[in-house]
Structure formats: C-alpha cells, structure tokens
Amino acid sequence: MSSEFVISMAENGVWTVLIVAGPLLIVALGLGLLVSIFQATTQIQEQTLAFIPKIVGVLASLVIFGPWMLSQVTNFAYQIFSNLHRFIG
C-alpha cells in the first residue's frame, strides 16, 4: 500500500463527505439567512424562531436528497471494499 494510494483514498473520503453534507448545509444556511433577514426587518428577536424552519428544511432536503446521498456513500464503500486486497498486502 503506497502513500499515493492512502492519500487518494483520504481525498475521496473527504470529497464524499463534502458532497453528501453539502446539500443539507446549503439548505440550512439559506433558511438561516432568510430567517435572520425576516427577524431583522420585523424586529422579532425570538431565539427559537431560527430553529424550526431549519429543522423542517433539513428534514425535507434529507427526504429529497436522501437516495442520492445514500448512493454516494454506497459507491465510496464499494470502492473501499473493492480495493481491500490493496490494504492487506
């Protein structure tokens, strides 16, 4: 097992994590921005107002992007298991 192989697998792992977590983080960031703009314009400074839209939005995006996210993680796991002989030798 060469150092290039280890670096390549680590790079694929980090890339997979970013790709899988990206849609959920973008939805949470967008909803947080919208809620903060709403709070600034209406002068409502309720602490819990920011959490409910984020939770609902992330849950909805998890339902929408869930199968795609699962396929990405499954493909990465398949790559790891298909190269298992390279880890042992």
C-alpha positions, -999 to +999 in steps of 0.1 A: +000+000+000+017+031-012+014+066+002-002+078-030-030+052-026-036+063+010-037+100+000-061+091-028-085+072-005-084+100+021-091+126-006-120+105-019-133+102+017-132+139+023-147+147-011-175+122-004-183+138+030-184+173+014-206+161-015-230+143+009-232+170+035-233+199+010-270+200+001-281+198+037-257+226+048-267+248+019-304+244+028-297+252+064-276+282+055-301+296+031-330+292+056-309+307+084-302+337+062-339+341+053-350+338+089-324+363+100-335+388+073-371+383+085-361+388+121-341+420+113-370+435+093-397+427+117-377+433+149-387+399+162-357+386+182-371+352+193-343+327+198-364+296+188-377+311+155-345+302+137-345+265+146-380+254+134-375+264+097-340+249+097-352+216+111-381+214+087-359+224+057-332+200+065-357+172+071-373+179+037-340+181+019-330+148+036-361+132+021-353+147-013-316+142-014-315+110+008-314+084-020-287+103-038-267+107-006-270+070+001-258+061-034-227+084-030-218+067+004-225+033-011-203+040-041-175+051-017-179+020+004-178-002-027-145+015-037-131+007-003-142-029-003-131-035-039-096-023-030-095-043+002-067-065-012-045-034-015-050-026+022-038-061+034-008-065+011 
